[in-house]
Amino acid sequence: MSKQSSDHLFDLIKSLTKSEKRYFRLLSQQQSESKAKYMQLFDFLEQKENYSAADLEGISFIKGNQISNMKAHLMQKILQALRQFESAKNSEIHIREMIDYVQILYNRGLFRQAFDILKKAYKKVAKTGNLELKLELLKWEKNLLNQSVGSQYSQNVQRVISEVEDANSKINLINQFTNLAVKLNAIYVKTGYIRNDEHLKEVQKLFYEGLPQHEEEKLSIHEKLSLYRLYVNYYYFLEDMEVGYKYALKWLQLYDQHPDLKNSQLNDYLSAVNQVMIAEYKLFYYQNFLKSRQRLHDLNEQMQNSVNENIRNRLIKYVYVHEFNRIFMLGKFNLGVKLLKKLNPDLEAFIQRSDEHSRIILFYKIACLYFGNSQYHKALEWLNRVQQDEKTDLREDIHSFAKILSLIAHYELGNMEVIDYYIRSTYRFLLKKGELHLFQKYILRFLRKLAGEFREEELIPEFKKLLSNLEPLQDIRYEKRSFIYFDIIAWLESKIMDESVQERIQERAREKMR
């Protein structure tokens, strides 16, 4: 699907809320610049629905050779206004602003005034727990101490040195935790879950060699937050959801025990809520999932009008993703399709705002919703979007299962003439990616057989045979993950029992709840 031609300035203007636009215009009026050319350019771009570089060529108020400089000037003006606008709501932006004031006063030799602002900044940074900003404040305190030697000079110097060493030690440990988490995520984003013993040993070696020595009970709050996030990533990667869930809960409970941290680290807090819900979905802890879902909905209602665009988008994303997950748990795919129709006007815009990894997962989930609702043509449309994605080195496991589900959709549609071609293509792909496990072999063999000459009365025995082959795989480590992506067992049972896959999955959900 083609993407609209875009531009950094245009994207920035389109991201502004009504109150931010009003603030920007008010600021320009106060500076007697409301009729300046950059404001005319702002008004022109703000009214456009889509962007094209050619749109700027015919405007009369800016000469062609001035457009590039004027765009850069407008970009700077908007960012300056946003910095001021956010300063009142964002403590960290305000602290950085205060550090700038300290530097200005210091350069003018106004050391007492600089120190007064420094003390106020310390109080703010203590609430956020931002160690990097604390180090910056300590640097300026050292500079100021050198200019104002007094009766407590030695004690103050020793205190500052001690605090610098403590902050550096904590930052170093947090960096080791986060660096290891990023390394693990890079492998996961490429391959998906652990695929064999060799892959498992590689990940375990990376984890235990990179994990720094620490005593959990002695760690600061921020060190614990980074450690729990790391453990969640690691155990989810290994598909040890029970242990991962334990650490996700500890991560979230830290925020519940320290409410002030939620506002200063809202991104991380949202990640903790999301990771708890992922485990509850995969472990089928439905009642716990509903409680976490309520927490997420409450957050969304409370914060929609008071947070930045990035967090607002994440909130919306998590609300809808977990609503889809709830639908998957219950097997009510018809509700999922209705939700998709409701989202339709904004869905493509949401997809474009998402990163490549999130897009692949979203495409596959939407395909599964349509498949579960027996809309196989629509399922194939979204499966094709998975397979056409340029980033085929992302989530090789999702690409592999998209091919398997595509084959089953073609079978359901009676497209037997293409089955044999797609089986050969899928076989080569899986072999190349190292994804040809027993699960895939059984299904490919089954579909190849059905693609040949086959009598109707032979179908049910073949379905039963495949079911008997697949059921034991649910207890084999590297095979059971195949059932995460699509409930093939429910599909086979639906064929044997002559009911829809949706009805069968709903019955299985009721059994789990009982």
C-alpha positions as a printed Julia matrix, in Angstrom:
514×3 Matrix{Float64}:
   0.0     0.0    0.0
   1.5     3.35  -0.98
   2.56    5.78   1.7
   1.85    9.47   1.42
   4.86   11.59   0.6
   5.84   13.22   3.85
   8.1    15.8    5.39
   9.47   16.32   8.92
   7.95   19.79   9.27
   4.54   18.71   7.95
   4.52   15.67  10.27
   5.39   17.88  13.24
   2.58   20.34  12.46
   0.07   17.5   12.03
   1.11   16.06  15.42
   0.17   19.29  17.25
  -2.94   19.34  19.41
  -5.43   22.22  19.29
  -4.05   23.68  22.53
  -0.47   23.46  21.2
  -1.43   25.27  17.98
  -3.24   27.93  20.0
  -0.17   28.38  22.23
   2.14   28.67  19.21
  -0.06   31.33  17.59
  -0.41   33.22  20.88
   3.38   33.21  21.3
   3.88   34.61  17.8
   1.34   37.38  18.54
   3.15   38.29  21.75
   6.38   38.54  19.77
   4.62   40.65  17.08
   5.37   37.95  14.51
   1.85   36.75  13.74
   2.14   38.1   10.17
   5.69   36.89   9.62
   6.33   34.64   6.61
   7.05   31.62   8.8
   3.57   32.0   10.35
   1.99   32.21   6.89
   3.81   28.99   6.03
   2.52   27.42   9.26
  -1.09   28.36   8.43
  -0.67   27.06   4.86
   0.68   23.64   5.95
  -1.7    23.32   8.88
  -4.68   23.48   6.52
  -3.3    20.8    4.14
  -4.57   17.23   4.49
  -1.66   15.62   2.62
   1.82   16.83   1.83
   3.54   17.21  -1.52
   6.74   19.2   -2.1
   5.11   20.61  -5.25
   2.51   22.37  -3.06
   5.17   24.82  -1.88
   6.39   25.75  -5.35
   3.41   27.94  -6.22
   2.99   29.92  -2.98
   3.35   33.66  -3.43
   4.55   34.81  -0.02
   7.92   32.94  -0.1
  10.45   32.91  -2.95
  11.54   29.51  -4.18
  15.12   29.9   -2.96
  13.86   30.84   0.55
  11.62   27.81   1.13
  14.29   25.55   2.62
  15.5    28.18   5.12
  11.94   29.21   6.0
  10.96   25.59   6.72
  13.99   25.2    9.0
  13.13   28.47  10.78
   9.5    27.41  11.3
  10.62   24.01  12.61
  12.87   25.71  15.17
  10.11   28.13  16.23
   7.61   25.29  16.76
  10.11   23.24  18.8
  10.94   26.26  20.96
   7.24   26.85  21.59
   6.66   23.17  22.42
   9.58   23.25  24.85
   7.96   26.14  26.7
   4.52   24.53  26.5
   5.78   21.19  27.86
   7.97   22.76  30.54
   5.02   23.35  32.88
   3.87   19.71  32.6
   7.14   17.82  32.17
   9.48   17.97  35.17
  12.52   16.78  33.22
  12.15   19.49  30.56
  11.74   22.04  33.36
  14.89   20.77  35.12
  16.92   21.02  31.88
  15.61   24.58  31.5
  16.75   25.34  35.07
  20.2    23.9   34.27
  20.38   26.29  31.3
  19.56   29.17  33.69
  22.31   28.02  36.08
  24.82   28.06  33.21
  23.72   31.56  32.08
  23.99   32.96  35.62
  27.31   31.19  36.2
  28.76   32.71  33.0
  27.72   36.15  34.3
  29.44   35.55  37.64
  26.1    35.54  39.51
  27.0    32.51  41.63
  24.52   32.98  44.49
  21.59   33.31  42.1
  22.81   30.23  40.2
  23.04   28.27  43.45
  19.47   29.23  44.44
  18.13   27.79  41.16
  20.35   24.71  41.61
  18.78   23.96  45.01
  15.27   24.17  43.51
  16.33   21.88  40.66
  17.65   19.31  43.18
  14.19   19.1   44.79
  12.58   18.45  41.41
  15.15   15.86  40.32
  14.68   13.96  43.61
  11.03   13.38  42.62
  11.84   12.14  39.11
  14.82    9.99  40.11
  16.61   10.93  36.86
  20.24   10.09  37.64
  21.66   11.67  34.48
  20.06   15.02  35.38
  21.3    14.65  38.96
  24.86   14.21  37.64
  24.45   17.36  35.57
  23.35   19.28  38.7
  26.27   17.86  40.7
  28.66   19.02  37.95
  27.37   22.57  38.3
  27.5    22.37  42.1
  31.19   21.47  41.85
  31.74   24.46  39.57
  29.92   26.75  42.04
  31.78   25.35  45.07
  35.06   26.34  43.42
  33.76   29.92  43.25
  32.44   30.16  46.81
  34.85   28.61  49.32
  33.2    28.8   52.77
  33.3    27.29  56.26
  31.72   24.01  55.13
  33.65   23.77  51.87
  35.41   20.45  52.67
  32.21   18.75  53.85
  30.3    19.96  50.79
  33.03   18.79  48.43
  33.07   15.34  50.07
  29.26   15.13  49.88
  29.23   16.04  46.18
  32.01   13.54  45.4
  30.13   10.81  47.3
  26.87   11.59  45.48
  28.64   11.61  42.08
  30.17    8.19  42.79
  26.81    6.8   43.94
  24.96    8.17  40.87
  27.68    6.88  38.51
  27.54    3.43  40.12
  23.76    3.25  39.74
  23.87    4.55  36.15
  26.55    2.0   35.26
  24.47   -0.91  36.64
  21.28    0.32  34.96
  23.17    0.65  31.65
  24.4    -2.93  31.94
  20.83   -4.14  32.53
  19.4    -2.08  29.65
  22.25   -2.93  27.23
  21.61   -6.63  27.82
  17.85   -6.12  27.32
  18.49   -4.37  23.99
  20.77   -7.21  22.81
  18.14   -9.82  23.66
  15.42   -7.81  21.94
  17.53   -7.53  18.77
  17.65  -11.34  18.54
  13.95  -11.72  19.38
  12.81   -9.16  16.8
  14.72  -11.07  14.11
  13.91  -14.69  14.96
  10.93  -14.68  17.31
  10.85  -17.28  20.07
  13.59  -19.85  20.8
  13.59  -22.36  17.96
  16.02  -25.14  19.08
  18.65  -26.17  21.68
  21.43  -24.35  19.86
  19.4   -21.12  19.81
  18.54  -21.59  23.52
  22.2   -22.03  24.51
  23.17  -18.95  22.49
  20.58  -16.78  24.28
  21.34  -18.21  27.75
  25.09  -17.64  27.21
  24.47  -14.04  26.15
  22.22  -13.45  29.16
  24.38  -14.96  31.92
  27.64  -13.55  30.59
  26.1   -10.08  30.3
  24.18  -10.06  33.61
  26.2    -7.98  36.12
  26.61   -9.1   39.72
  23.97   -7.57  41.98
  21.97   -8.09  45.17
  18.33   -7.43  44.33
  17.29   -6.38  47.84
  20.05   -3.72  47.92
  19.18   -2.15  44.57
  17.58    1.29  44.28
  14.07    1.61  42.83
  15.39    2.58  39.38
  17.89   -0.29  39.34
  15.09   -2.71  40.23
  12.85   -1.32  37.48
  15.59   -1.96  34.89
  16.33   -5.43  36.3
  12.68   -6.55  36.27
  12.21   -5.29  32.71
  15.29   -7.31  31.69
  14.02  -10.48  33.4
  10.61  -10.11  31.75
  12.22   -9.82  28.3
  14.45  -12.82  28.94
  11.83  -15.23  30.3
   9.21  -14.24  27.71
  11.83  -14.87  25.01
  12.35  -18.36  26.48
   8.54  -18.77  26.62
   8.76  -19.32  30.38
   5.67  -17.17  30.87
   5.08  -18.12  34.53
   8.49  -16.8   35.67
   8.24  -13.83  33.31
   4.81  -13.01  34.77
   6.28  -13.03  38.28
   8.82  -10.36  37.31
   6.24   -8.36  35.33
   4.11   -8.18  38.48
   7.12   -7.1   40.58
   7.85   -4.41  37.96
   4.26   -3.11  38.07
   4.03   -3.36  41.87
   7.06   -1.07  42.22
   5.09    1.66  40.45
   2.04    0.98  42.64
   4.24    1.34  45.73
   5.75    4.63  44.43
   2.89    6.56  42.7
   5.1     9.63  42.06
   7.17    7.56  39.64
   4.17    6.86  37.39
   3.97   10.41  36.07
   7.72   10.89  35.63
   8.16    7.47  33.95
   4.83    7.0   32.24
   6.33    5.23  29.22
   7.94    2.57  31.41
   4.83    2.26  33.57
   2.72    1.59  30.47
   5.25   -1.04  29.35
   4.88   -2.77  32.72
   1.06   -2.84  32.41
   1.38   -4.16  28.84
   3.82   -6.95  29.8
   1.6    -8.09  32.68
  -1.35   -8.32  30.27
   0.69  -10.24  27.66
   1.44  -12.94  30.25
  -2.16  -13.05  31.48
  -3.33  -13.48  27.88
  -0.87  -16.26  27.05
  -1.37  -18.07  30.38
  -5.16  -17.65  30.05
  -5.48  -15.93  33.45
  -8.73  -14.41  32.26
  -9.97  -12.84  35.52
  -6.55  -11.26  36.17
  -6.52  -10.08  32.56
  -9.89   -8.33  33.06
  -8.55   -6.48  36.14
  -5.47   -5.32  34.22
  -7.69   -4.36  31.28
  -9.72   -2.13  33.6
  -6.51   -0.49  34.82
  -5.52    0.19  31.2
  -8.95    1.63  30.31
  -8.89    3.87  33.4
  -5.45    5.14  32.43
  -6.63    5.85  28.91
  -9.62    7.87  30.15
  -7.63    9.78  32.76
  -4.69   10.69  30.56
  -5.91   11.1   26.97
  -6.01   14.89  27.24
  -2.99   15.37  29.5
  -0.2    13.39  27.85
   1.99   13.82  24.78
   1.24   12.32  21.37
   3.66    9.41  21.82
   2.05    8.22  25.07
  -1.46    8.87  23.73
  -0.71    6.63  20.73
   0.73    3.92  22.97
  -2.34    4.0   25.21
  -4.65    3.62  22.22
  -2.45    0.86  20.79
  -2.47   -1.15  24.04
  -6.23   -0.7   24.54
  -6.99   -2.13  21.09
  -4.28   -4.82  21.06
  -5.49   -6.22  24.36
  -9.11   -5.97  23.29
  -8.15   -8.17  20.34
  -6.32  -10.5   22.76
  -9.47  -10.76  24.9
 -11.45  -11.65  21.76
  -8.86  -14.33  20.91
  -9.14  -15.77  24.42
 -12.93  -16.06  24.12
 -12.94  -17.04  20.44
 -15.46  -14.28  19.61
 -13.92  -13.42  16.25
 -17.13  -11.84  14.95
 -16.72   -9.14  17.64
 -13.12   -8.63  16.52
 -14.22   -8.09  12.93
 -16.85   -5.58  14.08
 -14.16   -3.74  16.04
 -11.96   -3.66  12.94
 -14.81   -2.13  10.9
 -15.27    0.5   13.61
 -11.53    1.27  13.49
 -11.35    1.22   9.7
 -11.1     5.0    9.05
  -8.1     5.29  11.4
  -6.56    1.84  10.94
  -4.19    2.67   8.06
  -3.01    5.86   9.79
  -2.36    3.8   12.93
  -0.42    1.22  10.89
   1.75    3.94   9.33
   2.59    5.3   12.8
   3.63    1.84  14.01
   7.15    0.43  13.77
   7.9    -2.49  11.42
   7.82   -5.1   14.2
   4.43   -3.96  15.51
   3.04   -3.87  11.95
   3.96   -7.5   11.25
   2.29   -8.67  14.46
  -0.78   -6.51  13.8
  -1.16   -7.83  10.22
  -0.97  -11.42  11.47
  -3.45  -10.85  14.33
  -5.96   -9.22  11.95
  -5.56  -12.15   9.54
  -6.28  -14.59  12.38
  -9.4   -12.61  13.36
 -10.77  -12.91   9.83
  -9.77  -16.59   9.64
 -11.53  -17.29  12.95
 -14.62  -15.6   11.51
 -14.4   -17.81   8.4
 -13.63  -14.82   6.13
 -10.76  -16.51   4.31
 -10.4   -13.99   1.46
  -9.92  -11.18   4.0
  -7.53  -13.35   6.0
  -5.4   -13.86   2.86
  -5.3   -10.09   2.21
  -3.68   -9.49   5.6
  -1.44  -12.56   5.41
  -0.15  -11.21   2.08
   0.71   -7.95   3.84
   2.81   -9.92   6.33
   4.64  -11.68   3.51
   5.04   -8.56   1.35
   6.62   -6.57   4.17
  10.07   -5.43   3.12
  11.61   -6.32   6.49
  11.6   -10.11   6.04
  14.47  -10.32   8.54
  11.99   -9.33  11.27
  10.05  -12.04  13.11
  10.95  -14.95  10.87
   8.59  -17.09  12.97
   5.57  -14.89  12.1
   6.49  -15.0    8.4
   6.69  -18.8    8.62
   3.3   -19.23  10.24
   1.73  -16.7    7.9
   2.69  -19.03   5.05
   1.16  -22.04   6.83
  -2.07  -20.16   7.57
  -2.22  -18.94   3.96
  -2.12  -22.55   2.77
  -4.97  -23.51   5.11
  -7.0   -20.46   3.93
  -6.48  -21.51   0.29
  -7.68  -25.02   1.23
 -10.8   -23.58   2.9
 -11.51  -21.53  -0.26
 -11.12  -24.63  -2.42
  -8.13  -23.2   -4.32
  -6.68  -26.67  -4.83
  -5.0   -25.71  -8.11
  -2.56  -23.4   -6.27
  -2.0   -25.56  -3.16
   0.83  -27.64  -4.64
   2.73  -24.54  -5.83
   2.38  -22.82  -2.42
   3.41  -25.99  -0.58
   6.7   -26.15  -2.52
   7.28  -22.42  -2.0
   6.52  -22.67   1.74
   8.72  -25.75   2.13
  11.71  -23.94   0.58
  11.11  -20.87   2.78
  10.84  -22.89   6.01
  13.93  -24.92   5.13
  15.94  -21.77   4.43
  14.83  -20.14   7.72
  15.39  -23.28   9.81
  11.7   -23.34  10.76
  10.78  -26.79   9.4
   9.63  -28.57  12.58
   7.35  -31.58  12.95
   4.32  -29.25  13.18
   5.01  -27.78   9.73
   5.92  -31.15   8.19
   2.66  -32.78   9.3
   0.53  -29.9    7.95
   2.37  -29.68   4.61
   2.08  -33.44   4.13
  -1.64  -33.29   5.02
  -2.37  -30.43   2.59
  -0.39  -32.03  -0.23
  -2.45  -35.17   0.21
  -5.74  -33.23   0.14
  -4.64  -31.37  -2.99
  -4.63  -34.69  -4.89
  -7.57  -36.83  -5.87
  -9.59  -37.29  -2.7
 -13.05  -38.65  -1.92
 -15.32  -36.75   0.52
 -15.69  -39.77   2.84
 -11.9   -39.9    3.31
 -11.69  -36.34   4.71
 -12.71  -36.94   8.34
 -10.23  -39.85   8.84
  -7.45  -37.6    7.47
  -8.43  -34.77   9.83
  -8.39  -37.23  12.74
  -4.99  -38.57  11.68
  -3.49  -35.06  11.57
  -5.07  -34.28  14.95
  -3.5   -37.39  16.51
  -0.12  -36.35  15.07
  -0.33  -32.75  16.31
  -1.78  -33.19  19.81
   1.39  -34.71  21.36
   3.43  -31.77  19.99
   1.72  -29.45  22.49
   4.0   -30.89  25.2
   7.28  -30.67  23.23
   9.3   -27.52  23.98
  10.15  -26.3   20.48
   6.95  -27.56  18.89
   4.35  -26.21  21.34
   5.05  -22.58  20.42
   3.49  -23.33  17.02
   0.1   -23.39  18.74
   0.55  -19.8   19.99
   0.08  -18.39  16.52
  -3.04  -20.23  15.44
  -5.18  -22.83  17.24
  -4.82  -25.57  14.64
  -6.24  -28.13  17.09
  -9.5   -26.17  17.32
  -9.6   -25.91  13.53
  -9.2   -29.69  13.11
 -11.8   -30.42  15.8
 -14.22  -28.05  14.07
 -13.8   -30.03  10.85
 -14.32  -33.35  12.62
 -17.34  -32.06  14.57
 -18.77  -30.15  11.59
 -18.93  -26.77  13.32
 -17.24  -23.42  12.78
 -13.75  -22.85  14.15
 -15.21  -19.94  16.12
 -17.7   -22.22  17.89
 -14.98  -24.75  18.68
 -12.58  -22.14  20.12
 -15.39  -20.68  22.22
 -16.08  -24.13  23.66
 -12.38  -24.64  24.41
 -12.34  -21.21  26.15
 -15.31  -22.22  28.32
 -13.48  -25.46  29.24
 -10.38  -23.49  30.29
 -12.45  -21.15  32.45
 -14.14  -24.1   34.13
